[in-house]
Amino acid sequence: MKDVSIAACGGYEEDTVLSALRAVLRPVGGLDWVRPGMTVAIKANLISAMKPDAAATTHPAVIAAMVKLLQERGAAAIVGDSPGGPYTAAYLAGVYRAAGLDAAEAAGARLNRDFSVKEADFLQAVEAKKFEYTAWLDGADAIIDLCKLKTHGMMAMTGAAKNLFGTIPGLTKGAYHYRYPNETRFADMIVDLNEYFRPRLCVVDAVYAMEGNGPTQGRPRKIGALLASQCPHSVDLACAKLIGLTVQDVPTLLAAQKRGLIPQTAEELTVHGDLNAFACPDFDLIRHFHAIEFYGTGKGAVHRMIGRIARRALETVPGVRADACVGCGKCAAVCPAKAIAMEKRLPRIDQKKCIRCFCCQELCPKGAMKAKRPPLARILDGKRSS
């Protein structure tokens, strides 16, 4: 079932969230599949040790409400994620604490404290035919993907599908960025992970989304809704519609559409509720030119030269805001391509080495790294929007 549901949720008060969650789940089958004695893994977005009001992580009120609904059906819930840091008990304890997950524990959930890793073979994959994953998921009978709607430096948007990248153990994520160094291959890898783990249900926390310099240093933006679907790509397509993006703008959506997993437009989805009532046409996005096809795929020297010129003129790249940088060097430490060197306490990016993974932008604790668009790209985007 690929239907999508959307329901109003005006805030994170306990009763408000619980009522909205019941309402959004009902049209897409709810939790009818849950049986007494089941263990359900809630894969939250816990990207970093950030407080709930930053809108970077799944809000604990939404997690707690899901735990209560599972308990009503006699199921046990375990909550976890693997953020972009060490996959260790000490690091995750800090993330859990900052993200307010004591509320989930108070509701009866167990927080994951199994930090073992396994290797998967997935021969049907397009890219990720072999990968490491967080073994705690094997202890569950089903997975609920409980994500946050945010802008994203590399993928333009992160929602349900991208949330499954959190199944890859912490620091291993950098190696996967390097293994899949362009947005097309990376997006195919993300779709592979979703096909492998097949979450039973996907719920998006869009009560407050993140706009601007996402997925960690943007601004909270109230949308006032929860969305749900049994298909991660369908609910992501609906989310894209809310914030003014299309399949062509979001690499994970384009990869899913090419596999026949979703239609070409949100208008072709079966949606329960009014998407337009929650639309944010002025949502502050990270713009990319994902759909441009002239990046030098031809075999001749002229084609390759034109491709290189076009890429340089139009491609979004990470850039440094010197006034916000504190010289901590985390960007250089996390860069999988080793494209960043610290000079006089400021990062210098070697754009020839840079693979456009935006790990530096995602993990910068001060928001000093931003997705930077060349002047020509901004001009063309203005014309496209007019």
Disulfide bonds with the S-S distance in Angstrom:
none
